[in-house]
Amino acid sequence: MNKEEFIELLDELEIPVSEGTPKDDEMEDEIRLHYWDYNWEDNVASGQEYNTIVTYQVSVIANKPRHPKLLELKKRLNLKGYHPSIQHEHLQEKRRVHSFFSIDILENIGVEENG
C-alpha cells in the first residue's frame, strides 16, 4: 500500500486523524487516530515504483476498549492483506485506551514529485 492509499483508508473511518504525535488537548476526543513515521528502509529491488519502505506507528486513542472504529480499521486493513499485531494499554489517569501497531507503507523519499 502506498501513502495515498493509506491516508484514503484512514479517511474512510470518518474519525479525527492527524499525522504526528497527539497533543494533550486531543486526548479527550471519543476516538482519535495519529500516525507518524519512525523508520525508513531503502527499497532496492529493481523495477520498484517506490524507493522507500516507511514504517509508521498508528495510534488509536479511544474512550473504551474495542471501539467500533478500531475494529473497523482492523477489518479494512485485513481486507487489504494487512494483519497487524495490535497492542493495547490503558491510560488510567486519562480514562482512555491506547491501541497501537506498526505498518509498512511504500513511498518515494527524497525524490521530486514533478520530475
C-alpha positions in Angstrom: 0.0 0.0 0.0 1.3 3.5 -0.8 0.8 6.5 1.4 -2.1 7.9 -0.6 -4.0 4.6 -0.3 -3.2 4.5 3.4 -4.5 8.1 4.0 -7.6 7.3 2.0 -8.2 4.1 4.1 -7.9 6.2 7.3 -10.2 9.0 6.0 -12.9 6.4 5.3 -13.1 5.8 9.0 -14.6 9.3 9.4 -12.8 10.0 12.7 -10.3 12.7 13.6 -6.9 11.7 12.0 -3.6 13.5 12.1 0.0 12.8 11.1 2.2 13.3 14.1 2.0 12.6 17.8 -1.1 13.6 19.8 -1.2 16.9 21.7 -2.6 17.0 25.2 -5.8 18.8 24.2 -6.6 16.0 21.7 -6.7 13.3 24.4 -10.3 13.9 25.4 -11.9 13.0 22.0 -14.1 9.9 21.9 -11.7 8.4 19.5 -8.7 9.8 17.6 -6.0 8.3 15.3 -2.5 9.6 15.0 0.3 8.2 12.8 4.0 9.0 12.4 7.0 7.5 10.7 9.9 6.1 12.6 11.9 4.0 10.1 12.9 4.4 6.5 14.3 1.4 4.6 15.6 1.7 1.0 13.6 -0.4 -1.4 16.4 -1.6 -3.6 14.5 -4.2 -5.6 14.8 -3.4 -9.3 11.7 -2.2 -11.1 10.0 -0.9 -8.0 7.9 2.3 -8.4 8.6 3.4 -4.8 12.1 3.9 -3.4 11.5 3.6 0.3 9.6 1.4 2.8 8.4 3.7 5.5 7.3 2.2 8.8 4.6 4.1 10.7 3.3 3.8 14.2 -0.5 4.0 14.1 -2.0 5.0 17.5 -5.7 5.0 18.3 -6.8 6.7 21.5 -10.4 5.8 22.4 -12.8 6.2 25.4 -13.3 2.4 25.5 -11.7 -0.9 24.6 -12.5 -2.4 21.3 -14.0 0.8 20.0 -16.1 0.0 16.9 -13.9 2.3 14.7 -10.8 0.4 15.9 -12.5 -2.8 14.9 -13.5 -1.2 11.5 -9.8 -0.2 10.9 -8.7 -3.7 11.6 -11.2 -5.1 9.2 -10.3 -2.6 6.5 -6.6 -3.5 6.9 -7.3 -7.2 6.8 -9.3 -6.8 3.6 -6.2 -5.2 2.0 -4.0 -8.1 3.2 -2.5 -6.4 6.3 -2.7 -8.2 9.6 -1.0 -6.0 12.2 -0.3 -7.1 15.7 -2.3 -4.5 17.7 -1.2 -3.8 21.2 -3.2 -2.0 23.9 -2.5 -0.1 27.0 -4.9 1.6 29.5 -4.2 5.2 30.3 -5.7 5.2 33.8 -5.3 8.9 34.5 -7.0 9.9 31.2 -9.5 7.1 31.3 -8.6 6.2 27.7 -7.3 3.1 25.8 -4.3 3.4 23.6 -4.2 0.8 20.8 -1.2 0.9 18.5 0.6 -1.0 15.8 3.2 -0.5 13.0 2.6 -0.7 9.3 4.9 -0.5 6.3 4.0 1.9 3.6 5.6 2.4 0.2 6.8 6.0 -0.5 9.3 8.0 -2.6 11.6 9.7 -0.1 13.9 12.4 -1.4 12.6 12.3 -5.0 11.0 15.3 -6.7 7.4 14.5 -7.4 7.3 16.6 -10.6 10.5 15.4 -12.2 
